[in-house]
């Protein structure tokens, strides 16, 4: 038994292919729905981008769970940061050159980088993990979906450059609104933790897929709340709906996680107050 998992394939109640479809389709639908509905309905609809990001986060957490169960140990946090690092590069490239297809380009480009990293890990570093290549493709793709989704939720658009007419900025893009302002660092930390932390918190011989993914939902909801706060700063009250939905999802995720902890634990007891120095003596 290694620190990272059982040293073999993780038991899956939900097949990974289903989770991949959920992450890719759900993520892109949420991102594109936010982009179009913000223009058609109003800035309140930007919350859909954060829902798309949560789909990517759950997908990424499931992929981390699969590959880390082979015994990565301290590599669990590192692989989450790697996912968002690749995601930042892919998002910057994809949104800058892709136009309306930007999120798809970012996803494809991230997957290609993940492919290269996975091959290097197995062929050069000799990690010898059977699913390393596929998992790195998935984790990188999930990172890109997470970054694009949260950026869209913050800005109400995934357009990279500012829209300028007659020398004036009509609409701010992701480059100046997320990258230049430093909000990308917030996305990097919140998204990275949401992808890496679920398995890191649950690893061990009693780790269960549904408990780990429920924690991913809870952590994704925190990222959504943060995106809503930024949206409120950028667009005024439009971020309030994102915050409220994020809080509701956080409660669902935390309650679901705690219920599964009680289900899987031998016993759940309160420790009470720490003993005083006199009692210890």
Secondary structure, DSSP 8 states (H G I E B T S, - for coil): -BTTBSSS----SS-HHHHHHHHHHHHHHHHHHHHHHHHHT-GGGGHHHHHHHHHHHHHHHHHHHHHHTTT-TTHHHHHHHHHHHHHHHHHHHHHHHHGGGHHHHHHHHHHHHHHHHHHHHHHTS----TTHHHHHHHHHHHHHHHHHHHHHHHHS----S-EEETTEEEE--HIIIIITTTHHHHHHHHHHHHHHHHHHHH-STT--HHHHHHHHHHHHHHHHHHHHHHHHHHHGGGGHHHHHHHHHHHHHHHHHHHHHHHHHSS------S---HHHH-
